Amino acid sequence: MNAELVVSRRGFLGIFSAGAFVLATKADATTWQPSVYLGMEPTGVVTIVAHRSEMGTGIRTSLPMVAADELDVDFKNVRVEQAIGDAKYGSQDTDGSNSIRSFYEPLRIAGATARTMLERAAAAKWGVPATECKGRNEQVTHAPSGRNIAYKELVTLAASQAVPKKEELVYKSPAEYRYIGKALPIVDLHDLCTGKSVFGIDAKMPGMVYASIERSPVMGGKIASVDDSETRKVTGVSQTVTIDPLKPPYGFQALGGVAVIADNTWAAMQGRKKLKIDWDLGANASFDSGAFKKTLQDTARQPGKVARNVGDVDAEFAKGGKVHEADYYVPMLAHAPMEPPAAVAEFKDGKVIAWTATQNPQAVQATVAAAVGIKPADVTCHVTLLGGGFGRKSKPDYVAEAAVLSKKIGKPVKVVWSREDDIHFDYFHSVAAMYMKATTDAKGRPTAWLQRSAFPPIEMMFGATAKYGDMEMGMGWNDTPFDIPNHRAENGPATAPVRIGWLRSVANIFHAFAVQSFVDELAAAANRDRVEYLLDVLGAARVIELGGDKRYPLDVGRLRRVVELAAEKSGWAKKKSGAGHGFGIAVHRSFLSYVATVVEVEVDAKGKVRIPRVDIAVDAGMVVHPDRVTAQFEGAAVFGTSLAMMGEITLADGRVKEGNFNNYPVARMPEAPFATHVHIVPSDAPPAGVGEPGVPVIAPAICNAIFAATGKRVRELPIRKQKLV
């Protein structure tokens, strides 16, 4: 059954095509599709598939730009089609800031392949060597004879050409780029501005019903008894349905609980309030985040699993000298995207069709298939726009809920999460405690540096015995780039009775906070300028091999460059701190990008913090869409400020205490940076990530600036809970 998408709250009706790739599902026999990502019609319209999810990054524009540039067509003649979940597109997991990094080359190949086939088609038509034909501006030109022919006139002939091998392709030079590196409006701009864009909350299927689910307030709780008699009296409510509880390892399973089924969302939610459920809360009912904080801090003070070891830290410490120690703490955090999770799904004839806002439609296929007992290939996942994601919407538990309920009641079911659901039942960003210790020489430079980190690892969601965050060690911990002769990084064991998941920039958030705060403390102890000290500890420009993709070594020269650029653009040399006005700097490499930021803060007599200006210098390699890169780092400044100033999830008796923006606040206009200036380093290095790398530097830079302004050192987040005056 095809899905009808209705933006009812805006009075707009929009229909998505049923096919993942319009050329493969609706085109006639004369349509030419030289690539899974690209096709051309005899009218000259070029269709480019957006196989990644759009959640505000502009990726539905940036990746098509690459193919359109190599093909050399006018972008106004490009039609972007959103792909359904399908392995033929490669990974569709829009996580990890890797869309451009992983698919710049495939989209470039797609464009160059189509252009080469058009050039060869023209050469065959004219009886000339293909090397004399050049595709530009939607036509092929034969310079020796002065002949031109439009691409659209070559579609049928091009379709008969052999697909060229990768090594036969000739790519444009950077000087020839029409779109790469240039400003271009995003393809969704008009619909977004006029209210026509379709998000997950807008999805609607004919004959569907609505569900609101009461879940155990404690992770792992089970239903002891249910009384739904008052619920069934609510107008619009038709029935209640029980969903089985999840079993470890939790992965992306539906949480379980009691679903109230109704003919509208309001009725389902009102009926849910009248449910009377006795819960068997299980072993996690005694969990308290305050006590857990102390446990983690104690763990971080003990020797842990070694993640990196250079020189002999213990021998250097044994020599005596000036020792510096500090403990840092970052609480659990929620994603809190503006659009809470929502999905509509229909189980029919052993297959599922789902419409949802997801960062990973292939994960939807796998998760839904496991939940209802079918093959992933029998799950069709249509992707809407996302009202924010930050990593939450790559975890499709909410889609599994809709599919399970549809199978049980025999109708399409739309599951809508409330804001309270979103915050209570998130895949939380892990709490972390970090211990730092260093000895320094006469100039305050570290001669030995020990760092220990303890946090519940993401791996625990996928393997019941996971206690160490091996995956997260490369996120700002075992790749600390300082030139220190004796350096050891360790990780302590931890687990937690809540769901843990990746959030924008993942473990880099707490690791960068500890490392960049501690180096600022050492600079202060040495009474040295923070920028000069940071560059000194980074050491000379050099390449550090950490394994992995050899195209992306850790280049300290690039780190130094962004530090220097951020300092230059912020006017650091002329800045004076003190009397409630201060400046802080931090630098970090994550997702293969190099980022430094300078934050200016003002702290008034009541301890209220204002952020007049943020300067961010970023080296993300070759930049495809600079306007979107700038927007991502502007957004990261606000997102990072929210986490640093306000973000905290706490639990008592196993229950999450926060539930909405009244007690889990995010930065609004008065709290957000007043002005953010993004400075992009020109680079011909391979493209790196931009969606996440702007976040880790914000918290330490703010806290370093607060110290410069007030003399108060912030070692625990959120800042709003610290006494600054």
Beta strands, then each sheet from edge to edge (+ up, - down):
strand 1: 4-7
strand 2: 12-14
strand 3: 32-35
strand 4: 38-40
strand 5: 46-50
strand 6: 78-82
strand 7: 133-136
strand 8: 139-142
strand 9: 147-150
strand 10: 203-204
strand 11: 209-214
strand 12: 222-227
strand 13: 237-243
strand 14: 257-262
strand 15: 276-280
strand 16: 305-310
strand 17: 322-330
strand 18: 342-348
strand 19: 351-356
strand 20: 379-383
strand 21: 413-416
strand 22: 432-440
strand 23: 446-454
strand 24: 487-492
strand 25: 543-544
strand 26: 554-555
strand 27: 581-590
strand 28: 593-603
strand 29: 609-619
strand 30: 651-652
strand 31: 655-656
strand 32: 675-680
sheet 1: 2+ 1- 10+
sheet 2: 3+ 4- 5+ 6+
sheet 3: 7+ 8- 9+
sheet 4: 13+ 14- 11+ 21+ 18- 19+ 20+
sheet 5: 12+ 15-
sheet 6: 16+ 24- 23- 22+ 17-
sheet 7: 25+ 26-
sheet 8: 27+ 28- 29+ 32+
sheet 9: 30+ 31-
end
